[in-house]
Structure formats: C-alpha cells, structure tokens
Amino acid sequence: MRNVVRLIWFDLKPELSPPVWIVMEWAVFLVQAGVYGAIISQLVTNPSIGDYRQFYSVGLVIMITFDMASHTGRHFVEHAHEGRLPYLLSLPISRAKLFLTIALQGATELALMLAVPLTVTLLIIGNLTWISVVACILTLFFLGFGVAGLMLGLSFIAFKSSDLYTAMVTGLSAIIIRFSTVLYPFIVLPSQYASAAAFSPLTYGSDLVRFILGFDPAILLDPFYAVAVLAGLAASTLGLGVFLAQRLVEGVKSA
C-alpha cells in the first residue's frame, strides 16, 4: 500500500504545484451557482421542483464528478503518449495495483475538486444531518469510481490516439449529461428523453444525491434502484479496467 501512496503523490505533486486549475474550477462553480443559478431559479417556478437553484447546484456537483472521472481516463492516455507509462510498467508492482493507483489518484483529485462546490451546495440547501452529508459524499465517490472505470476502459481503446479518446469522451459526455436528470427532473422529461435518461449513470447518481439531501421523492427515481445501479456500475467498470490493465497494457505502443 505504501508503494501505491508514493505513486499517487508522484503523479499529484506536479498538478498541485500550484493547484491553479482547481481554484479556477471553484471560481467557475461559484459564478454558475451564485449568479446563473440565482437568475434561472427565478424563471423555473415549477412547484414540484421547489427552489431550482438547489436542484441546479446539485447538478453542477454531479457534472464536476463526471468531468473529474473523465480526466482520470484522459490522464492515463497522456501517460502513454508522454512516455511515462513504460516507466510505470517497469516498477515492481502488479498491473492491478497500477490501475488502483490511477483510480485512487482520480479519487483524490475528485475530493479536492469537490471541497468547495459540495460545501457551498450543502450550505445552499441547509437543514442537513451528518448522516445525509456522509451518505452524499459516499454516493459521489461511488459515481466517480463508476464513471472513472468506464473512462479508463475507453482509454485502453484509445491508446494510439489521444485525439480519438478526447473525441469519444466529448461526445459521450454530451450524451450522458444532456440525457440525464442532472439539470431537470425525470417527471418533466418527454417520453423519448426519459427513455434515454434511464441509461445514463448520472441520472441515478443525481437522483440518489438529491434523495439523500431531502428533495421531494416524487420527482426522483427509486433510491434503492439507484443504489443498485451505481454499485453495479462501479464494480463492473473497475473490474473491467483491472482485467484490461493486466492483459492489454503490457507492450502497448504509445505512438
């Protein structure tokens, strides 16, 4: 485990010296939630939704979680093209531990990225318990691990072209975010959109987080179903990533 921690710090240190990109993301979130969220909440007045700024702030947190999970997969591809992957493969650790290192690095970056946005969102919602806050954090990390596993699986396909991976992730993110309940509840979606939203992992993540934080259950999906979907997603995608790491990474060409 000590070797895993060292590898995580080896990768994180350059990105946190200084952590300008994280601070900028915090600033973008504050502007979106504080300015845009306040304005749009005056336009969306559906009584079943309540204060739309609260709904919107949770959606922003979910999108940050998705973006950081995507970053984890992209970082793995960048390792191959920058020549760092052969060095990592030469270290005396198993491929499974290498994959675990990358996943935990993504989790650490996610924790840092969510520190301010999640705190602000919880303050906007208010009247929360420690249990609901802890459950919300665990849900976000389950969602993050699930999406990160999916993106890491895609990264193995895109080893020969970082541009291909970027194009795939951009298109996938547009579909997964827009066809989900991140920005609008399931009950207001047209039937064709609702059918597509049922296949987005962000639908289950966002609805479960909102259920935990006290949103009206009538506008959300069944929380037990959401828990099952997120747990299955995390287990299956991370398992697939470990499988691919052990069988496809060795000897891969990075150019």
Secondary structure, DSSP 8 states (H G I E B T S, - for coil): -HHHHHHHHHHHHHHTSS-HHHHHHHHHHHHIIIIIHHHHHHH---TTT--HHHHHHHHHHHHHHHHHHHHHHHHHHHHHHHTHHHHHHHSSS-HHHHHHHHHHHHHHHHHHHHHHHHHHHHHHH----HHHHHHHHHHHHHHHHHHHHHHHHHHHHTTT-HHHHHHHHHHHHHHHHHTSSSSS-GGGS-HHHHHHHTT-HHHHHHHHHHHHTT--GGGS--HHHHHHHHHHHHHHHHHHHHHHHHHTSTT----
